[in-house]
Each structure stands twice: as C-alpha cells, then as structure tokens.
Amino acid sequence: MKTSPYRSLEFILGAGLTGAMVLAVLLSDVLFADGADAMDLAMRLTLPFQTLSHPLGTDPLGRDVLARVVSGGRISLTVGVLSVASAAAVGTLAGLVAGYYRGVWDAILMRWADVQLALPFILIAITFAAILGTDMWKLIAFMAIAQWVQYARVVRAAVIVLCEREFIAAAHAVGVRNLAILWRHLLPNAAAPVLVLMTLNVANNILLESSLTFLGLGIDPLIPSWGGMLADGRTYLQTAWWVSVFPGLAIMLTVLGLNLLGDWLRDRSDPTTRSPT
C-alpha cells in the first residue's frame, strides 16, 4: 500500500514550518499594528515569557522582540524569494539558449559562467557593497547576478539530453519553430530540477542575507531584519541572550522548512531517489 505523497514527514514538517512563518509575515501589520520600531524605554531588556505584551522580551531600546522577528522575516523572505526568482529567470533563459543552440552561444555563456564561479562570493559582495552601497534592492540584484550560473548549468544539461529525444526530432520534422520548441517542449520538461533548486536556494539566500547584514554588507541596519537583529544583539549575549537567540531560531526554522520542502520536491520529481513504500 502506497503512502500519499502529502503525508510524508518531510512534506508535513516543511510545509508547516514554512507556512507558519509566511503566514506570520503576511499578518505582521495586523498582529503588530504599532510596528517593529515602537520603543518603550521603561520596558527595555524585559525577560522573555514575563509579560503578555512582550512574550519574547524586549531589546535594549524597549522594542518588542517578537514584533521585530516577524517584521524582519518580511525583509528576509522578500530578499530570498525575489533574488531566487530573478536568478532562475536569467539562468533558465541562458541555459535554454546554450543547450539548444550550442556553438558560439554555448561557448560564450558557459565560459562567462566559469569565470564567475572562479570569483569568491564574499569578495564580490564586498566590492559590490563598496561601489553601489547597501539596500534591499541592490542586495537582491547582487544575489541574482551571482547565482544565475547554477540555473544555467542545470537547464543546459537537461536541454542537451532532451534534444536527443524523439519528440524533439518529431517537432523539427514537422517544422515547429525554434522558439516554440524552447517554450512548449524544452522548458516544461526542464522545469522540475529548476523548481527544486529554487526551493533550496531561497533557504540559502535567507542565510546569505542574514550573514551579509550581520557583516554590515546587506540591509540598512535601521530596517529590521534577522541578520540585523543578530548583529544588534551580539554585544548583549551575556546579559540579554534573547535579542539574538529568537531571530536566530526564526532563521533556523525557516531554512529547515524550506530545505525539507526542497528534499520532498526532489524526491517527487526524480523517481530514482524515492524510498520504497
């Protein structure tokens, strides 16, 4: 008897963790009408689980930690989703062109990809931040530029294999245009590995945004984000651990949920990796 794919532990945990965080972020304006920047100096560094008004405590400026964690999630998730969507769009187009037309297009795009992969990510990040400054949209653009190569390589490999299949030869034989072959036949069949990679990379980019912001190379420190909260709380680890611990937990749970969903999608899209039921 086969188990429903939606009853797997990976799917339940992944969808539950990710869905809960996304729902909290979407409802942040309703849950915290005062916003994440409302200060109450009389309540500064309140311990967590002591008052109903500040269940996760307050930071050194008297701001509610729970409100800032949820509001910071909006920034981190936005950066993760938009940067991955942009990188996937550019990389998929490059992979389709390189894999289908081969020749000069393949040589130019893949050699460019090789050069980009040879450059250290953190060095590019520091250079990018020094020249253009730091804000959310610049960070999204930087991540998209830095990560399109992954999608290009995955799609190119899939397209090269698909071009040897009979249905592509049949499409050529009946005179189907190249653009139609790319859009109607190759793209849908190469989409599964791209979707899996996107799911995993959203989690990776949330970690990258938090790391870069922690180092001062990401989001403006005046805007609440998980990486910024970690940076703000590092000087209070011995006296107010909750300022850093709770945004760190939010990052961990969100990344765990997305990775579990990515693993589940990979197993569903590739029958050879499924465990017997």
C-alpha positions, 0 to 999 in steps of 0.5 A: 500500500502506497503512502500519499505523497502529502503525508510524508514527514518531510512534506508535513514538517516543511510545509508547516514550518514554512507556512507558519512563518509566511503566514506570520509575515503576511499578518505582521501589520495586523498582529503588530499594528504599532510596528517593529520600531515602537520603543518603550524605554521603561520596558527595555531588556524585559525577560522573555515569557514575563509579560503578555505584551512582550512574550519574547522580551524586549531589546535594549531600546524597549522594542518588542522582540517578537514584533521585530522577528516577524517584521524582519522575516518580511525583509528576509523572505522578500530578499530570498524569494525575489533574488531566487526568482530573478536568478532562475529567470536569467539562468533558465533563459541562458541555459535554454539558449546554450543547450539548444543552440550550442556553438558560439552561444554555448561557448560564450555563456558557459565560459562567462559562467566559469569565470564567475564561479572562479570569483569568491562570493564574499569578495564580490559582495564586498566590492559590490557593497563598496561601489553601489552601497547597501539596500534591499534592492541592490542586495537582491540584484547582487544575489541574482547576478551571482547565482544565475550560473547554477540555473544555467548549468542545470537547464543546459544539461537537461536541454542537451539530453532532451534534444536527443529525444524523439519528440524533439526530432518529431517537432523539427520534422514537422517544422515547429519553430525554434522558439516554440520548441524552447517554450512548449517542449524544452522548458516544461520538461526542464522545469522540475530540477529548476523548481527544486533548486529554487526551493533550496536556494531561497533557504540559502539566500535567507542565510546569505542575507542574514550573514551579509547584514550581520557583516554590515554588507546587506540591509540598512541596519535601521530596517529590521531584519534577522541578520540585523537583529543578530548583529544588534544583539551580539554585544548583549549575549551575556546579559540579554541572550534573547535579542539574538537567540529568537531571530536566530531560531526564526532563521533556523526554522525557516531554512529547515522548512524550506530545505525539507520542502526542497528534499520532498520536491526532489524526491517527487520529481526524480523517481530514482531517489524515492524510498520504497513504500 
